[in-house]
Amino acid sequence: MKVFGNKNIGVNYFVRKGAYAVIFRNQNRSEIGLIRTHEQQYFLPGGGIEKGETAEDALIREMLEETGYSIKNNYPFCHAQRYFVSTLPVKRPMLSDGYFFISQLDQRIQKPTEKNNYFEWINIKECEKLLFHVHQYYAVQQALKEEGADHEFK
């Protein structure tokens, strides 16, 4: 597991476990699906793991909420964390504990229920400057190295 940021001694970090998808648009992996928020921040699709959920269950639920799409061929490949100070909704020290999957977008099931999130296809070369979390960019880099990353396109 890779850890980003610094853990300061004596600081109480709010731990947020989350599951996130790296979704390539096609086999050449030149575009990736990202969520743009109304604050113009970019994240991998996914979010917090709720009590009683597996990481994959959380990812499936979050995808429906954020995009309205189901996903398939979920391939767990990476675990990374980031220490940082969150400013939304309030300022507080956080540990983002991310479980990452390579997934394939499937069918549109419903309208997204999270109103201010927008799923967009982004050129893979833009990820480093756009992604808010460095550990999510790390996961994208790792996904590009995975032999199984294009398993869903075969």
Chimera marker file (.cmm) of the C-alpha trace (Angstrom):
<marker_set name="trace">
<marker id="1" x="0.000" y="0.000" z="0.000" r="1" g="1" b="0" radius="0.5"/>
<marker id="2" x="1.241" y="3.465" z="-0.933" r="1" g="1" b="0" radius="0.5"/>
<marker id="3" x="0.706" y="6.390" z="1.481" r="1" g="1" b="0" radius="0.5"/>
<marker id="4" x="0.742" y="10.058" z="0.452" r="1" g="1" b="0" radius="0.5"/>
<marker id="5" x="0.967" y="13.119" z="2.660" r="1" g="1" b="0" radius="0.5"/>
<marker id="6" x="2.292" y="13.356" z="6.182" r="1" g="1" b="0" radius="0.5"/>
<marker id="7" x="0.714" y="12.017" z="9.336" r="1" g="1" b="0" radius="0.5"/>
<marker id="8" x="1.290" y="14.635" z="12.007" r="1" g="1" b="0" radius="0.5"/>
<marker id="9" x="1.805" y="13.363" z="15.541" r="1" g="1" b="0" radius="0.5"/>
<marker id="10" x="-1.023" y="14.239" z="17.917" r="1" g="1" b="0" radius="0.5"/>
<marker id="11" x="-3.491" y="15.046" z="15.127" r="1" g="1" b="0" radius="0.5"/>
<marker id="12" x="-6.788" y="13.152" z="15.100" r="1" g="1" b="0" radius="0.5"/>
<marker id="13" x="-7.558" y="12.223" z="11.472" r="1" g="1" b="0" radius="0.5"/>
<marker id="14" x="-11.064" y="11.438" z="10.279" r="1" g="1" b="0" radius="0.5"/>
<marker id="15" x="-10.676" y="8.181" z="8.321" r="1" g="1" b="0" radius="0.5"/>
<marker id="16" x="-12.799" y="7.903" z="5.195" r="1" g="1" b="0" radius="0.5"/>
<marker id="17" x="-12.641" y="4.501" z="3.549" r="1" g="1" b="0" radius="0.5"/>
<marker id="18" x="-13.701" y="4.658" z="-0.066" r="1" g="1" b="0" radius="0.5"/>
<marker id="19" x="-13.916" y="2.563" z="-3.219" r="1" g="1" b="0" radius="0.5"/>
<marker id="20" x="-13.077" y="4.074" z="-6.596" r="1" g="1" b="0" radius="0.5"/>
<marker id="21" x="-13.178" y="2.980" z="-10.227" r="1" g="1" b="0" radius="0.5"/>
<marker id="22" x="-10.647" y="3.506" z="-12.959" r="1" g="1" b="0" radius="0.5"/>
<marker id="23" x="-12.788" y="3.270" z="-16.093" r="1" g="1" b="0" radius="0.5"/>
<marker id="24" x="-11.095" y="3.409" z="-19.466" r="1" g="1" b="0" radius="0.5"/>
<marker id="25" x="-13.261" y="4.370" z="-22.410" r="1" g="1" b="0" radius="0.5"/>
<marker id="26" x="-11.696" y="1.814" z="-24.761" r="1" g="1" b="0" radius="0.5"/>
<marker id="27" x="-8.851" y="-0.634" z="-25.157" r="1" g="1" b="0" radius="0.5"/>
<marker id="28" x="-6.233" y="1.969" z="-26.056" r="1" g="1" b="0" radius="0.5"/>
<marker id="29" x="-6.783" y="3.607" z="-22.618" r="1" g="1" b="0" radius="0.5"/>
<marker id="30" x="-6.474" y="7.150" z="-23.969" r="1" g="1" b="0" radius="0.5"/>
<marker id="31" x="-9.555" y="8.396" z="-22.072" r="1" g="1" b="0" radius="0.5"/>
<marker id="32" x="-10.709" y="7.846" z="-18.522" r="1" g="1" b="0" radius="0.5"/>
<marker id="33" x="-14.049" y="8.527" z="-16.830" r="1" g="1" b="0" radius="0.5"/>
<marker id="34" x="-13.867" y="11.147" z="-14.077" r="1" g="1" b="0" radius="0.5"/>
<marker id="35" x="-16.399" y="12.935" z="-11.912" r="1" g="1" b="0" radius="0.5"/>
<marker id="36" x="-16.372" y="16.740" z="-12.092" r="1" g="1" b="0" radius="0.5"/>
<marker id="37" x="-18.012" y="18.470" z="-9.155" r="1" g="1" b="0" radius="0.5"/>
<marker id="38" x="-19.751" y="21.828" z="-9.243" r="1" g="1" b="0" radius="0.5"/>
<marker id="39" x="-16.631" y="23.239" z="-7.537" r="1" g="1" b="0" radius="0.5"/>
<marker id="40" x="-14.712" y="22.199" z="-10.693" r="1" g="1" b="0" radius="0.5"/>
<marker id="41" x="-12.758" y="19.505" z="-8.844" r="1" g="1" b="0" radius="0.5"/>
<marker id="42" x="-12.131" y="16.097" z="-10.426" r="1" g="1" b="0" radius="0.5"/>
<marker id="43" x="-12.242" y="12.699" z="-8.737" r="1" g="1" b="0" radius="0.5"/>
<marker id="44" x="-12.360" y="9.067" z="-9.755" r="1" g="1" b="0" radius="0.5"/>
<marker id="45" x="-15.941" y="7.765" z="-9.638" r="1" g="1" b="0" radius="0.5"/>
<marker id="46" x="-16.804" y="6.200" z="-6.299" r="1" g="1" b="0" radius="0.5"/>
<marker id="47" x="-17.010" y="7.221" z="-2.694" r="1" g="1" b="0" radius="0.5"/>
<marker id="48" x="-17.359" y="6.253" z="0.922" r="1" g="1" b="0" radius="0.5"/>
<marker id="49" x="-17.833" y="2.698" z="2.102" r="1" g="1" b="0" radius="0.5"/>
<marker id="50" x="-20.798" y="2.521" z="4.471" r="1" g="1" b="0" radius="0.5"/>
<marker id="51" x="-21.044" y="0.214" z="7.475" r="1" g="1" b="0" radius="0.5"/>
<marker id="52" x="-21.783" y="-3.347" z="6.361" r="1" g="1" b="0" radius="0.5"/>
<marker id="53" x="-20.741" y="-2.773" z="2.736" r="1" g="1" b="0" radius="0.5"/>
<marker id="54" x="-17.865" y="-4.372" z="0.912" r="1" g="1" b="0" radius="0.5"/>
<marker id="55" x="-15.650" y="-2.084" z="-1.144" r="1" g="1" b="0" radius="0.5"/>
<marker id="56" x="-17.181" y="-3.460" z="-4.341" r="1" g="1" b="0" radius="0.5"/>
<marker id="57" x="-20.750" y="-2.976" z="-3.058" r="1" g="1" b="0" radius="0.5"/>
<marker id="58" x="-19.923" y="0.636" z="-2.174" r="1" g="1" b="0" radius="0.5"/>
<marker id="59" x="-18.426" y="1.223" z="-5.610" r="1" g="1" b="0" radius="0.5"/>
<marker id="60" x="-21.514" y="-0.153" z="-7.380" r="1" g="1" b="0" radius="0.5"/>
<marker id="61" x="-23.821" y="2.019" z="-5.226" r="1" g="1" b="0" radius="0.5"/>
<marker id="62" x="-21.701" y="5.148" z="-5.654" r="1" g="1" b="0" radius="0.5"/>
<marker id="63" x="-21.546" y="4.692" z="-9.437" r="1" g="1" b="0" radius="0.5"/>
<marker id="64" x="-25.339" y="4.574" z="-9.626" r="1" g="1" b="0" radius="0.5"/>
<marker id="65" x="-25.654" y="7.647" z="-7.392" r="1" g="1" b="0" radius="0.5"/>
<marker id="66" x="-23.031" y="9.693" z="-9.263" r="1" g="1" b="0" radius="0.5"/>
<marker id="67" x="-23.573" y="8.583" z="-12.860" r="1" g="1" b="0" radius="0.5"/>
<marker id="68" x="-26.751" y="6.514" z="-13.108" r="1" g="1" b="0" radius="0.5"/>
<marker id="69" x="-24.694" y="3.723" z="-14.702" r="1" g="1" b="0" radius="0.5"/>
<marker id="70" x="-24.024" y="0.201" z="-13.566" r="1" g="1" b="0" radius="0.5"/>
<marker id="71" x="-20.514" y="-1.190" z="-13.848" r="1" g="1" b="0" radius="0.5"/>
<marker id="72" x="-19.130" y="-4.657" z="-14.503" r="1" g="1" b="0" radius="0.5"/>
<marker id="73" x="-15.874" y="-6.618" z="-14.534" r="1" g="1" b="0" radius="0.5"/>
<marker id="74" x="-14.721" y="-4.965" z="-11.313" r="1" g="1" b="0" radius="0.5"/>
<marker id="75" x="-11.076" y="-5.883" z="-10.853" r="1" g="1" b="0" radius="0.5"/>
<marker id="76" x="-9.495" y="-4.871" z="-7.505" r="1" g="1" b="0" radius="0.5"/>
<marker id="77" x="-5.876" y="-3.874" z="-8.072" r="1" g="1" b="0" radius="0.5"/>
<marker id="78" x="-4.657" y="-1.161" z="-5.714" r="1" g="1" b="0" radius="0.5"/>
<marker id="79" x="-4.921" y="0.276" z="-2.189" r="1" g="1" b="0" radius="0.5"/>
<marker id="80" x="-3.562" y="3.749" z="-1.404" r="1" g="1" b="0" radius="0.5"/>
<marker id="81" x="-4.036" y="6.419" z="1.251" r="1" g="1" b="0" radius="0.5"/>
<marker id="82" x="-3.657" y="10.191" z="1.502" r="1" g="1" b="0" radius="0.5"/>
<marker id="83" x="-3.344" y="12.400" z="4.579" r="1" g="1" b="0" radius="0.5"/>
<marker id="84" x="-4.671" y="15.904" z="3.954" r="1" g="1" b="0" radius="0.5"/>
<marker id="85" x="-6.778" y="18.718" z="5.413" r="1" g="1" b="0" radius="0.5"/>
<marker id="86" x="-10.279" y="18.773" z="3.951" r="1" g="1" b="0" radius="0.5"/>
<marker id="87" x="-11.974" y="22.123" z="3.414" r="1" g="1" b="0" radius="0.5"/>
<marker id="88" x="-15.395" y="20.801" z="2.355" r="1" g="1" b="0" radius="0.5"/>
<marker id="89" x="-17.829" y="20.629" z="4.022" r="1" g="1" b="0" radius="0.5"/>
<marker id="90" x="-15.664" y="21.720" z="6.983" r="1" g="1" b="0" radius="0.5"/>
<marker id="91" x="-11.948" y="22.098" z="7.548" r="1" g="1" b="0" radius="0.5"/>
<marker id="92" x="-10.558" y="18.978" z="9.255" r="1" g="1" b="0" radius="0.5"/>
<marker id="93" x="-7.631" y="16.560" z="9.017" r="1" g="1" b="0" radius="0.5"/>
<marker id="94" x="-8.543" y="13.468" z="7.001" r="1" g="1" b="0" radius="0.5"/>
<marker id="95" x="-7.125" y="10.164" z="5.871" r="1" g="1" b="0" radius="0.5"/>
<marker id="96" x="-8.599" y="9.114" z="2.541" r="1" g="1" b="0" radius="0.5"/>
<marker id="97" x="-8.225" y="5.321" z="2.499" r="1" g="1" b="0" radius="0.5"/>
<marker id="98" x="-8.874" y="4.262" z="-1.092" r="1" g="1" b="0" radius="0.5"/>
<marker id="99" x="-9.576" y="0.823" z="-2.534" r="1" g="1" b="0" radius="0.5"/>
<marker id="100" x="-9.284" y="0.945" z="-6.309" r="1" g="1" b="0" radius="0.5"/>
<marker id="101" x="-10.875" y="-1.166" z="-9.033" r="1" g="1" b="0" radius="0.5"/>
<marker id="102" x="-10.557" y="-1.281" z="-12.791" r="1" g="1" b="0" radius="0.5"/>
<marker id="103" x="-14.163" y="-1.399" z="-13.997" r="1" g="1" b="0" radius="0.5"/>
<marker id="104" x="-16.149" y="-1.218" z="-17.190" r="1" g="1" b="0" radius="0.5"/>
<marker id="105" x="-19.111" y="1.109" z="-17.654" r="1" g="1" b="0" radius="0.5"/>
<marker id="106" x="-22.222" y="-0.965" z="-18.332" r="1" g="1" b="0" radius="0.5"/>
<marker id="107" x="-25.821" y="0.261" z="-18.726" r="1" g="1" b="0" radius="0.5"/>
<marker id="108" x="-27.618" y="3.443" z="-17.775" r="1" g="1" b="0" radius="0.5"/>
<marker id="109" x="-29.995" y="2.318" z="-15.015" r="1" g="1" b="0" radius="0.5"/>
<marker id="110" x="-31.321" y="5.592" z="-13.625" r="1" g="1" b="0" radius="0.5"/>
<marker id="111" x="-30.750" y="9.314" z="-13.460" r="1" g="1" b="0" radius="0.5"/>
<marker id="112" x="-27.899" y="10.263" z="-11.120" r="1" g="1" b="0" radius="0.5"/>
<marker id="113" x="-29.110" y="11.103" z="-7.614" r="1" g="1" b="0" radius="0.5"/>
<marker id="114" x="-26.120" y="13.316" z="-6.794" r="1" g="1" b="0" radius="0.5"/>
<marker id="115" x="-27.058" y="16.507" z="-8.609" r="1" g="1" b="0" radius="0.5"/>
<marker id="116" x="-23.741" y="18.359" z="-8.726" r="1" g="1" b="0" radius="0.5"/>
<marker id="117" x="-21.534" y="15.568" z="-10.053" r="1" g="1" b="0" radius="0.5"/>
<marker id="118" x="-20.886" y="15.146" z="-13.771" r="1" g="1" b="0" radius="0.5"/>
<marker id="119" x="-19.317" y="12.079" z="-15.398" r="1" g="1" b="0" radius="0.5"/>
<marker id="120" x="-16.914" y="13.088" z="-18.173" r="1" g="1" b="0" radius="0.5"/>
<marker id="121" x="-14.456" y="11.337" z="-20.464" r="1" g="1" b="0" radius="0.5"/>
<marker id="122" x="-11.059" y="12.986" z="-20.013" r="1" g="1" b="0" radius="0.5"/>
<marker id="123" x="-7.830" y="12.514" z="-21.946" r="1" g="1" b="0" radius="0.5"/>
<marker id="124" x="-5.562" y="10.327" z="-19.803" r="1" g="1" b="0" radius="0.5"/>
<marker id="125" x="-2.769" y="12.903" z="-20.138" r="1" g="1" b="0" radius="0.5"/>
<marker id="126" x="-4.905" y="15.451" z="-18.221" r="1" g="1" b="0" radius="0.5"/>
<marker id="127" x="-5.322" y="13.269" z="-15.102" r="1" g="1" b="0" radius="0.5"/>
<marker id="128" x="-2.291" y="14.453" z="-13.182" r="1" g="1" b="0" radius="0.5"/>
<marker id="129" x="-3.280" y="18.115" z="-13.283" r="1" g="1" b="0" radius="0.5"/>
<marker id="130" x="-7.037" y="17.517" z="-12.854" r="1" g="1" b="0" radius="0.5"/>
<marker id="131" x="-7.364" y="14.894" z="-10.118" r="1" g="1" b="0" radius="0.5"/>
<marker id="132" x="-7.772" y="16.445" z="-6.675" r="1" g="1" b="0" radius="0.5"/>
<marker id="133" x="-6.232" y="13.471" z="-4.825" r="1" g="1" b="0" radius="0.5"/>
<marker id="134" x="-2.686" y="12.375" z="-5.555" r="1" g="1" b="0" radius="0.5"/>
<marker id="135" x="-3.478" y="8.817" z="-4.446" r="1" g="1" b="0" radius="0.5"/>
<marker id="136" x="-6.194" y="8.656" z="-7.125" r="1" g="1" b="0" radius="0.5"/>
<marker id="137" x="-3.661" y="9.710" z="-9.756" r="1" g="1" b="0" radius="0.5"/>
<marker id="138" x="-1.323" y="7.037" z="-8.399" r="1" g="1" b="0" radius="0.5"/>
<marker id="139" x="-4.115" y="4.478" z="-8.897" r="1" g="1" b="0" radius="0.5"/>
<marker id="140" x="-4.557" y="5.610" z="-12.524" r="1" g="1" b="0" radius="0.5"/>
<marker id="141" x="-0.823" y="5.127" z="-13.090" r="1" g="1" b="0" radius="0.5"/>
<marker id="142" x="-0.992" y="1.661" z="-11.558" r="1" g="1" b="0" radius="0.5"/>
<marker id="143" x="-4.040" y="0.750" z="-13.663" r="1" g="1" b="0" radius="0.5"/>
<marker id="144" x="-2.163" y="1.647" z="-16.825" r="1" g="1" b="0" radius="0.5"/>
<marker id="145" x="0.506" y="-0.894" z="-15.838" r="1" g="1" b="0" radius="0.5"/>
<marker id="146" x="-1.970" y="-3.688" z="-15.080" r="1" g="1" b="0" radius="0.5"/>
<marker id="147" x="-2.048" y="-6.578" z="-17.521" r="1" g="1" b="0" radius="0.5"/>
<marker id="148" x="-5.717" y="-7.066" z="-16.641" r="1" g="1" b="0" radius="0.5"/>
<marker id="149" x="-6.618" y="-3.454" z="-17.336" r="1" g="1" b="0" radius="0.5"/>
<marker id="150" x="-8.065" y="-4.257" z="-20.733" r="1" g="1" b="0" radius="0.5"/>
<marker id="151" x="-9.589" y="-7.612" z="-19.734" r="1" g="1" b="0" radius="0.5"/>
<marker id="152" x="-13.079" y="-6.219" z="-20.171" r="1" g="1" b="0" radius="0.5"/>
<marker id="153" x="-12.514" y="-5.262" z="-23.810" r="1" g="1" b="0" radius="0.5"/>
<marker id="154" x="-11.548" y="-8.733" z="-25.017" r="1" g="1" b="0" radius="0.5"/>
<link id1="1" id2="2" r="1" g="1" b="0" radius="0.2"/>
<link id1="2" id2="3" r="1" g="1" b="0" radius="0.2"/>
<link id1="3" id2="4" r="1" g="1" b="0" radius="0.2"/>
<link id1="4" id2="5" r="1" g="1" b="0" radius="0.2"/>
<link id1="5" id2="6" r="1" g="1" b="0" radius="0.2"/>
<link id1="6" id2="7" r="1" g="1" b="0" radius="0.2"/>
<link id1="7" id2="8" r="1" g="1" b="0" radius="0.2"/>
<link id1="8" id2="9" r="1" g="1" b="0" radius="0.2"/>
<link id1="9" id2="10" r="1" g="1" b="0" radius="0.2"/>
<link id1="10" id2="11" r="1" g="1" b="0" radius="0.2"/>
<link id1="11" id2="12" r="1" g="1" b="0" radius="0.2"/>
<link id1="12" id2="13" r="1" g="1" b="0" radius="0.2"/>
<link id1="13" id2="14" r="1" g="1" b="0" radius="0.2"/>
<link id1="14" id2="15" r="1" g="1" b="0" radius="0.2"/>
<link id1="15" id2="16" r="1" g="1" b="0" radius="0.2"/>
<link id1="16" id2="17" r="1" g="1" b="0" radius="0.2"/>
<link id1="17" id2="18" r="1" g="1" b="0" radius="0.2"/>
<link id1="18" id2="19" r="1" g="1" b="0" radius="0.2"/>
<link id1="19" id2="20" r="1" g="1" b="0" radius="0.2"/>
<link id1="20" id2="21" r="1" g="1" b="0" radius="0.2"/>
<link id1="21" id2="22" r="1" g="1" b="0" radius="0.2"/>
<link id1="22" id2="23" r="1" g="1" b="0" radius="0.2"/>
<link id1="23" id2="24" r="1" g="1" b="0" radius="0.2"/>
<link id1="24" id2="25" r="1" g="1" b="0" radius="0.2"/>
<link id1="25" id2="26" r="1" g="1" b="0" radius="0.2"/>
<link id1="26" id2="27" r="1" g="1" b="0" radius="0.2"/>
<link id1="27" id2="28" r="1" g="1" b="0" radius="0.2"/>
<link id1="28" id2="29" r="1" g="1" b="0" radius="0.2"/>
<link id1="29" id2="30" r="1" g="1" b="0" radius="0.2"/>
<link id1="30" id2="31" r="1" g="1" b="0" radius="0.2"/>
<link id1="31" id2="32" r="1" g="1" b="0" radius="0.2"/>
<link id1="32" id2="33" r="1" g="1" b="0" radius="0.2"/>
<link id1="33" id2="34" r="1" g="1" b="0" radius="0.2"/>
<link id1="34" id2="35" r="1" g="1" b="0" radius="0.2"/>
<link id1="35" id2="36" r="1" g="1" b="0" radius="0.2"/>
<link id1="36" id2="37" r="1" g="1" b="0" radius="0.2"/>
<link id1="37" id2="38" r="1" g="1" b="0" radius="0.2"/>
<link id1="38" id2="39" r="1" g="1" b="0" radius="0.2"/>
<link id1="39" id2="40" r="1" g="1" b="0" radius="0.2"/>
<link id1="40" id2="41" r="1" g="1" b="0" radius="0.2"/>
<link id1="41" id2="42" r="1" g="1" b="0" radius="0.2"/>
<link id1="42" id2="43" r="1" g="1" b="0" radius="0.2"/>
<link id1="43" id2="44" r="1" g="1" b="0" radius="0.2"/>
<link id1="44" id2="45" r="1" g="1" b="0" radius="0.2"/>
<link id1="45" id2="46" r="1" g="1" b="0" radius="0.2"/>
<link id1="46" id2="47" r="1" g="1" b="0" radius="0.2"/>
<link id1="47" id2="48" r="1" g="1" b="0" radius="0.2"/>
<link id1="48" id2="49" r="1" g="1" b="0" radius="0.2"/>
<link id1="49" id2="50" r="1" g="1" b="0" radius="0.2"/>
<link id1="50" id2="51" r="1" g="1" b="0" radius="0.2"/>
<link id1="51" id2="52" r="1" g="1" b="0" radius="0.2"/>
<link id1="52" id2="53" r="1" g="1" b="0" radius="0.2"/>
<link id1="53" id2="54" r="1" g="1" b="0" radius="0.2"/>
<link id1="54" id2="55" r="1" g="1" b="0" radius="0.2"/>
<link id1="55" id2="56" r="1" g="1" b="0" radius="0.2"/>
<link id1="56" id2="57" r="1" g="1" b="0" radius="0.2"/>
<link id1="57" id2="58" r="1" g="1" b="0" radius="0.2"/>
<link id1="58" id2="59" r="1" g="1" b="0" radius="0.2"/>
<link id1="59" id2="60" r="1" g="1" b="0" radius="0.2"/>
<link id1="60" id2="61" r="1" g="1" b="0" radius="0.2"/>
<link id1="61" id2="62" r="1" g="1" b="0" radius="0.2"/>
<link id1="62" id2="63" r="1" g="1" b="0" radius="0.2"/>
<link id1="63" id2="64" r="1" g="1" b="0" radius="0.2"/>
<link id1="64" id2="65" r="1" g="1" b="0" radius="0.2"/>
<link id1="65" id2="66" r="1" g="1" b="0" radius="0.2"/>
<link id1="66" id2="67" r="1" g="1" b="0" radius="0.2"/>
<link id1="67" id2="68" r="1" g="1" b="0" radius="0.2"/>
<link id1="68" id2="69" r="1" g="1" b="0" radius="0.2"/>
<link id1="69" id2="70" r="1" g="1" b="0" radius="0.2"/>
<link id1="70" id2="71" r="1" g="1" b="0" radius="0.2"/>
<link id1="71" id2="72" r="1" g="1" b="0" radius="0.2"/>
<link id1="72" id2="73" r="1" g="1" b="0" radius="0.2"/>
<link id1="73" id2="74" r="1" g="1" b="0" radius="0.2"/>
<link id1="74" id2="75" r="1" g="1" b="0" radius="0.2"/>
<link id1="75" id2="76" r="1" g="1" b="0" radius="0.2"/>
<link id1="76" id2="77" r="1" g="1" b="0" radius="0.2"/>
<link id1="77" id2="78" r="1" g="1" b="0" radius="0.2"/>
<link id1="78" id2="79" r="1" g="1" b="0" radius="0.2"/>
<link id1="79" id2="80" r="1" g="1" b="0" radius="0.2"/>
<link id1="80" id2="81" r="1" g="1" b="0" radius="0.2"/>
<link id1="81" id2="82" r="1" g="1" b="0" radius="0.2"/>
<link id1="82" id2="83" r="1" g="1" b="0" radius="0.2"/>
<link id1="83" id2="84" r="1" g="1" b="0" radius="0.2"/>
<link id1="84" id2="85" r="1" g="1" b="0" radius="0.2"/>
<link id1="85" id2="86" r="1" g="1" b="0" radius="0.2"/>
<link id1="86" id2="87" r="1" g="1" b="0" radius="0.2"/>
<link id1="87" id2="88" r="1" g="1" b="0" radius="0.2"/>
<link id1="88" id2="89" r="1" g="1" b="0" radius="0.2"/>
<link id1="89" id2="90" r="1" g="1" b="0" radius="0.2"/>
<link id1="90" id2="91" r="1" g="1" b="0" radius="0.2"/>
<link id1="91" id2="92" r="1" g="1" b="0" radius="0.2"/>
<link id1="92" id2="93" r="1" g="1" b="0" radius="0.2"/>
<link id1="93" id2="94" r="1" g="1" b="0" radius="0.2"/>
<link id1="94" id2="95" r="1" g="1" b="0" radius="0.2"/>
<link id1="95" id2="96" r="1" g="1" b="0" radius="0.2"/>
<link id1="96" id2="97" r="1" g="1" b="0" radius="0.2"/>
<link id1="97" id2="98" r="1" g="1" b="0" radius="0.2"/>
<link id1="98" id2="99" r="1" g="1" b="0" radius="0.2"/>
<link id1="99" id2="100" r="1" g="1" b="0" radius="0.2"/>
<link id1="100" id2="101" r="1" g="1" b="0" radius="0.2"/>
<link id1="101" id2="102" r="1" g="1" b="0" radius="0.2"/>
<link id1="102" id2="103" r="1" g="1" b="0" radius="0.2"/>
<link id1="103" id2="104" r="1" g="1" b="0" radius="0.2"/>
<link id1="104" id2="105" r="1" g="1" b="0" radius="0.2"/>
<link id1="105" id2="106" r="1" g="1" b="0" radius="0.2"/>
<link id1="106" id2="107" r="1" g="1" b="0" radius="0.2"/>
<link id1="107" id2="108" r="1" g="1" b="0" radius="0.2"/>
<link id1="108" id2="109" r="1" g="1" b="0" radius="0.2"/>
<link id1="109" id2="110" r="1" g="1" b="0" radius="0.2"/>
<link id1="110" id2="111" r="1" g="1" b="0" radius="0.2"/>
<link id1="111" id2="112" r="1" g="1" b="0" radius="0.2"/>
<link id1="112" id2="113" r="1" g="1" b="0" radius="0.2"/>
<link id1="113" id2="114" r="1" g="1" b="0" radius="0.2"/>
<link id1="114" id2="115" r="1" g="1" b="0" radius="0.2"/>
<link id1="115" id2="116" r="1" g="1" b="0" radius="0.2"/>
<link id1="116" id2="117" r="1" g="1" b="0" radius="0.2"/>
<link id1="117" id2="118" r="1" g="1" b="0" radius="0.2"/>
<link id1="118" id2="119" r="1" g="1" b="0" radius="0.2"/>
<link id1="119" id2="120" r="1" g="1" b="0" radius="0.2"/>
<link id1="120" id2="121" r="1" g="1" b="0" radius="0.2"/>
<link id1="121" id2="122" r="1" g="1" b="0" radius="0.2"/>
<link id1="122" id2="123" r="1" g="1" b="0" radius="0.2"/>
<link id1="123" id2="124" r="1" g="1" b="0" radius="0.2"/>
<link id1="124" id2="125" r="1" g="1" b="0" radius="0.2"/>
<link id1="125" id2="126" r="1" g="1" b="0" radius="0.2"/>
<link id1="126" id2="127" r="1" g="1" b="0" radius="0.2"/>
<link id1="127" id2="128" r="1" g="1" b="0" radius="0.2"/>
<link id1="128" id2="129" r="1" g="1" b="0" radius="0.2"/>
<link id1="129" id2="130" r="1" g="1" b="0" radius="0.2"/>
<link id1="130" id2="131" r="1" g="1" b="0" radius="0.2"/>
<link id1="131" id2="132" r="1" g="1" b="0" radius="0.2"/>
<link id1="132" id2="133" r="1" g="1" b="0" radius="0.2"/>
<link id1="133" id2="134" r="1" g="1" b="0" radius="0.2"/>
<link id1="134" id2="135" r="1" g="1" b="0" radius="0.2"/>
<link id1="135" id2="136" r="1" g="1" b="0" radius="0.2"/>
<link id1="136" id2="137" r="1" g="1" b="0" radius="0.2"/>
<link id1="137" id2="138" r="1" g="1" b="0" radius="0.2"/>
<link id1="138" id2="139" r="1" g="1" b="0" radius="0.2"/>
<link id1="139" id2="140" r="1" g="1" b="0" radius="0.2"/>
<link id1="140" id2="141" r="1" g="1" b="0" radius="0.2"/>
<link id1="141" id2="142" r="1" g="1" b="0" radius="0.2"/>
<link id1="142" id2="143" r="1" g="1" b="0" radius="0.2"/>
<link id1="143" id2="144" r="1" g="1" b="0" radius="0.2"/>
<link id1="144" id2="145" r="1" g="1" b="0" radius="0.2"/>
<link id1="145" id2="146" r="1" g="1" b="0" radius="0.2"/>
<link id1="146" id2="147" r="1" g="1" b="0" radius="0.2"/>
<link id1="147" id2="148" r="1" g="1" b="0" radius="0.2"/>
<link id1="148" id2="149" r="1" g="1" b="0" radius="0.2"/>
<link id1="149" id2="150" r="1" g="1" b="0" radius="0.2"/>
<link id1="150" id2="151" r="1" g="1" b="0" radius="0.2"/>
<link id1="151" id2="152" r="1" g="1" b="0" radius="0.2"/>
<link id1="152" id2="153" r="1" g="1" b="0" radius="0.2"/>
<link id1="153" id2="154" r="1" g="1" b="0" radius="0.2"/>
</marker_set>
